[in-house]
């Protein structure tokens, strides 16, 4: 199942959550820029010029990650009221 939430719905949900949890009422300003920070795994591998694809391989034949290089790339993207975020779930239960 896919649950899709648009930006303005997410901003409203955050406002309702902070009011219920902390008693603080937020004024959601859709003109303000919301940023999404994503930490994406993009491994860097040890190089080997003699390999068909150019990587050093372990005893199982898998390319070996370079421990000296950063394996994650940080992205910072704007998230607006018309943008969407999707969540996927394998199972939905209804307790009614």
C-alpha positions in Angstrom: 0.0 0.0 0.0 1.2 3.5 -0.8 0.4 6.4 1.4 1.0 9.7 -0.4 1.1 13.0 1.5 1.4 16.4 -0.1 3.5 19.2 1.4 0.6 21.3 2.7 -0.8 18.1 4.4 2.6 17.4 6.0 2.9 21.0 7.3 -0.6 20.8 8.8 0.2 17.4 10.4 3.3 18.8 11.9 1.3 21.8 13.3 -1.3 19.4 14.8 1.3 17.1 16.3 3.2 20.0 18.0 0.0 21.3 19.4 -1.1 17.9 20.8 2.4 16.9 22.0 3.8 20.2 23.3 0.9 22.5 23.5 2.6 24.8 21.1 0.6 26.2 18.2 2.6 26.7 15.0 1.6 29.1 12.3 2.3 27.2 9.1 3.6 29.6 6.5 3.5 28.0 3.1 5.7 30.8 1.7 8.6 29.6 4.0 10.9 27.1 2.5 11.0 23.7 4.0 14.1 21.7 3.3 14.5 17.9 3.1 17.8 16.4 4.0 18.6 13.1 2.4 21.6 10.9 3.2 22.1 8.6 0.2 24.4 5.6 0.3 26.7 5.7 -2.7 29.6 3.4 -2.0 33.1 4.1 -3.3 35.1 1.0 -4.2 38.8 0.2 -4.2 40.2 0.5 -7.7 42.0 -2.3 -9.6 43.1 -1.7 -13.2 43.3 -5.5 -13.9 39.6 -6.1 -13.1 37.0 -6.1 -15.8 35.0 -3.3 -14.2 38.0 -1.7 -12.4 37.4 -2.7 -8.8 39.4 -4.7 -6.3 37.4 -7.8 -5.2 37.2 -10.0 -2.1 37.4 -13.8 -2.0 33.6 -14.0 -2.9 34.1 -11.7 -6.0 32.3 -8.7 -4.5 33.8 -5.2 -5.0 35.5 -4.0 -1.9 34.5 -0.6 -0.4 37.2 2.0 0.2 37.3 2.6 4.0 39.1 5.9 3.5 36.3 7.5 1.4 32.9 8.7 2.4 30.2 6.2 1.5 27.2 8.6 1.9 26.3 11.7 -0.1 24.2 14.4 1.6 21.5 16.2 -0.4 19.5 19.2 0.7 16.4 19.8 -1.4 13.5 22.2 -1.1 10.1 20.8 -0.2 7.1 22.9 -1.0 3.3 22.7 -0.5 2.7 20.8 -3.8 5.5 18.3 -3.4 4.7 14.8 -2.3 6.2 12.2 0.0 5.2 8.6 -0.2 5.4 5.8 2.3 5.0 2.2 1.4 3.7 -0.5 3.6 3.3 -4.3 3.1 0.4 -4.8 5.4 -2.5 -2.7 6.7 -4.5 -3.8 9.7 -7.8 -2.3 10.9 -8.6 -2.8 14.5 -12.3 -2.1 14.2 
